[in-house]
Amino acid sequence: MRKMLCAVIAALVLFGSVLPVIRAVESETVKIYYDGQEVDFTYGIVPVDGVATVALSDVTRTIGAQCLFDTSSRRITLRFGTRCLRMAVGSAHAHEDGTSFPLQAEVFCENGTIFVPIEDVMSALRMGYYTDAETRTVYITRGVWEDEIPEDVRVPILMYHAVSDDTWGSAELFVSPEEMEKQLSYLQENGYTTVTFEDLPRIDEIEKPVMLTFDDGYRDNYTELFPLLQKYDAKATVFVITNAIGNDLYLTADMIAEMSQSGLVSIQSHTDTHPDLSTLNEEDTRREMADSQLKLMRITGKQPFVLCYPTGKYSNTTLNVIGDYYTYGLKMNGGVYHTSDDPYRINRIYISRYTDLSTFAAKIDVS
């Protein structure tokens, strides 16, 4: 069972001593982000007996959910996309898709306002919910734990690194800007739709999907690639080594934030220090995953939910703990991704500086 990252202890640290009565946190002391945008909760986060609760009206307004309340039975029906969550005032249980599960605290009403345990609700709606105690910030991210991915859909996921003619490293990793534009033009002219992992729940609605992924987070992803994505209205995923942010040749925090806010670039994790995960113990593996995730959240306001394994290496330890932090794990190669594949062993197709347009076209043709 996947674990949400916010534990009760984090709420205790963030909000101070727990009171058995309702006390809304002052709005200026706690920041709340929903899908990268800072939002205002009228009542803030309300700690009750060690559990973070929020006004149901704040939740529905922020995420755009539909809510029905039966005054006679005191039952609540919350609809968001395909999700239908049912609760009742005075109950510490909920129902989602016919399955009953316990809540961390009962739903209650105070002065006409209904309050619900936020982590439970976000989990049921497949949202990411993370409390950053150090910065007094709460991150809510849409679709982080989405598990309803259409089966039997083939999606070519292309693996790139740098986009530049300044080949300061291994030349094959540097696709020239001219060739990158030719590839984007080819995709546009031949009916392909560039997608990110956020699009997977509706991937069966897209006739010719293709995913562009870029490893390491080089600065040319902003200076060379990003303008091309804007020109062709194309999407891409950039996997960032967070310990390298701001270093020479790597993306800065401002660049990452701008690309993330554009809606064209999904910022995801390439670990914190780019280690060989197959050699790490559990403690170090968790540190690499968690540190990277938190650093990116603080920049983008969104919880990363995809991890790209450095040099494609991983171990049983990696696979045992990744589900506590991420929904997907990517390898370096292996061919076309099939949506029925293991979500933590996702295949990609390598595109190098020497991949000509005819070879590129053949690699993405899954007909």
N, C-alpha and C positions, 0 to 999 in steps of 0.2 A: 504494500500500500504506500502510495506516495505521501511524503510528509511535507506539510507546509513549513516554511522556514521560520515563522514567528512563533516562539514559545512563550508561555505565560511569563517566564522569568524576564523576557525582554520587555513585556508590558510593565512589569513591576519596576524595572530599572528606569524605563522611559517616563512613566507617569508618577513616580514617587510612591509614597505609602498608599496602600489600598484602603479605601473607606467603604463601609458597608452601605452607605447611602450614595445617592447620585451626586456626582460633582463633575460638571463639564469642564474640560481643559480649556483654558483661554486660547482663543483662536490664534493669537500671535505667537504662542509658544510651541505649537505643533504644526508642521507643514504636512499636507496630505496631497499626494500626486496620484492622479488617475491617468494611466496610459501616457505618461510623460508631461501632463499638464497639471499645474498646481490648482487645486480646487478648494472651495470653502465648505466645510461642514458646519451647519448652523449650531450644532451642539458639540462639535468637536468629537474627540474620543472620550468616552465615559467609562472609567474603570469601575467595575462592580464586583466585589469579592474576587479580585485577581483576574477578571476577564474583561477584555476590551469590548465595549458595546458602542453602537452608534444608532442614531435615529434612522428608522427605516425610510423616512422621507428623504433624508440625505443620500441614502444609497440609491434609491430609485431615480432621484433627480440627476445624480452624477453619472450613472451608467446608462440611463435611458431605459430602465426596466418598467414593465407594467405591474401594477400592484392592485389587488382587489382585497377588500376587508369586509368580511361578513360580521356585522355588529352583533347579531344574535348569537352566533356560535363563537365569535371572536377569532375566527380562522382567517389566515392570511394566505393568499396565493400570489407568488412572485414569479413573473415570467420574464426571461431574458433569452432571446434567440430561441433555441430548441429546448432550453432548460425550463423546468417548472418546479419550483420549490414551495412546499406547503408547511406552514407553521401555525401555531396558535398562541395567543397571549396566555401566559401562565403555564406553558408547557416547555419542557427542556428537551423535546424531541422534534424532529422535522422529517419530511418525506420528500424524496426526489426521485422521479421516475419509478415510483412504486416501492422504493426502498426506504425503510425507516432508519434513522441514525440519531444518536444522542448529540445534544448541543452542550457546549461548555458551560452555558448558563441559560436559564429560562428566559423566554421572551416576556417583556413586561411593558406596562404602560404607565407613564408618569405625566400628569397634567395634560392628557389627551395626545401625548406623543408616544409612539411605539418604539421601543429599543430592542435591538437584536445583537447577538454576539457576532462581531464582524468577521472574524476569521472563519467561522463555520459557514456563514453565508457566502463569503468569497470562494471558499473551497467547493461548495456545492455548485456554484456557478462557473467553476473551472478558472477562477481568477487567481493571479498571484497576489499574495498578501505578505508584506515584509515590514517589520518594524526596525528601523535604524535608531537604536537607543542613543548612540553617541551624538547624532545630529538632530534628534527629536523629530524624525520624519517617518511618515508611513507611505509606503508605495503599494498601490493597487494597480495590477497590470492585466489587461484583458487577454484571455485565452492561453495563459501560461500552461495550464494543466489540461488543455483540450485533448481528449482522447478519442473523439469521434471523427476519425480520419477515414474517408472513403477508401475501401479496399480495391485492390487490383487496378491501380492507376500507375502508369509508368511516367516518371519525371526525370529527365536528365538534369543532374546537378553538376554544374561545371566548376572546377577548382582553378582559381587564378591566385596570383600573389600581387605583383607590382604591375603598374601601367606606366611605362616610361621608356625613353630612349637613352636615359642615363643609367646604363647597366653597371651599377657600382658593385653588384654581387654576382651571383650565378646568372649568366645572361639568359638562360632558358626561362627563368622565372619572371622576366620583364616583357610582357606583351606590349608592343609598341602602341602608342595612342592611335596611330593611323589604322592598325589592324583591329584594335578594339572598336573603333568607330565602324569599320566595315562589318564586324560581327553584329553590332547592335543594329545597323541598317539592315542586314540580312534577316535578323529576327523580326524586325518591324515589317519588312516587305513580304515576308513569307508566313505571316499570320501567327507567329509565336507570341505568347504572353509571358513576360518575366514575372516571377512570383517569389515570395519569401515564405518562410515557415509559418508566418501568420496567415497565409492563404490556404494552407493545407486542408482545413475543415471544409472548404468549398472547391477543392481541386478537381472534383468530377464535373464541375460546371465550366471548366476551362478547357477548350478544345486542344490547344497545343502549348502546354506549360513548359517552361524551362527556368531553372534557377541558377543565378550567377553568384558565386561565393568567392570571397577574397580573403586569404589568410594573412595574419600578422598585424595588419593595420598600418601599412606604410603611408607616408604623407602624400605620395602621389595618388592614393585613392581619393584624396580630396582635390588636389590641384589638377589632375588629369582625368580621372575617372568620373568624378562627381559632375563636372560640366557636361560630359557626354550623356550621363544618365538623365540629366535635366533636358538636354536637347532631344533625346529620343523617348522621354517619359518612361524610362525603364527602371526596374527595381533591382537591387543587389543586396547581398548580405556581406557584412564585413566582420570578420572574426579578429578581435583585438587582443593583443598581449598587453594586459593592463599595466604591468610594471615598466613597460617601454613608452607609455603615453608621455608625449612632450619631449622625448629624446630626439636627437638628430635623426632625420629620415623617417620618423614615425609621426602619426597623427597627434595633434594637440587635443586637449579636452574641448576647447571651443569648436574645433573642426568636427569632432565626434558629435557634439550636441547639435550643431547645425545640420549635419547629415541626417541624424535621427529625427529631428523635427520636420524635415522636408517631406517625410512619408515615402521617400524613394529608397532609403537605406535602413536596413534592419541591423542594429549593432548587437553582436553576440560575442560569446566568450571563446578565447583561445588560451585559457588559463592565465595565471598571473605572471609567471616567469618563463613559460614555454619549456617545461621540463619533459623528460621522457617518462610519461605516466606509468609505463610498464615496470619501472624500477622503484616506484614510490610506495611507502607503507600507507596505511589508511589515514593516519593523522595528517601526513603531508599532502596526500591526495585531496582530502577535505579542505585543507587550507588553500590549495591552489584553486579549487572550484569556488569556494565561498568568497575568498578575497577578490577574485576577479569579478564575481557577480555583484558584490557590494560596490566596488569602485565604479562599475559601469552604471549601476542604478543612480549613484550620486551625480553622474554626468548627464544621463539621458532622462532620468525620472521614470524609467521602465525597467522591469525585472528581466534580465536575459534568461532565456529558457533553452538555448541551444549551445552545446559545447563542441568545439572542433578539437580533436585530439592532436597535439603537436606531433608532427611527422607521422601522424596516423597510428601512433603506438598506444596501446592500452593493455590492461591486465584484468584478471578476475576481480581484483580489488577495485579497479576503476569501475567496472560494471556493477559491482555490489553497492557502491555508494552514489553513483551519478544520479540515480533516481530521486535522491533527497534534495537535489539542486536543479536538475535540468530534465527537460522532456525528451530531448533528442541528443544523440552523440554521432559525430561524423568521422568517417575514415578519410584517408587520402584518395583512394581510388576504389576500383571494384566494378565499374560499369554503371548502368542505368539504375537509379533508385526505383524500387517498387514499393508502393505504400503499404503493402502487407509485410514488408521486411521488418526485422528487429529494429525498433526505433533508436537503439544505441549502437547499431552497426551499419549506419547508412552509407551507401556507396556514392562515390563521385567520379567525375571524368576529368582528367587533367588536360588543361589547355596551356600550352607553352608558347614561347616567342616564335617557335618554328611551326606552329599549327597554321597551315594555310586555310583559306576560306572553304575550299572544297572538302578538306578533312574535317573542318569545323562543322560543316553542314551534315556530313555523314555521321558524326558523333552524336548529334542531337536528334537524328531521324529515328523515331521509335515506331513508325508505321509498319 
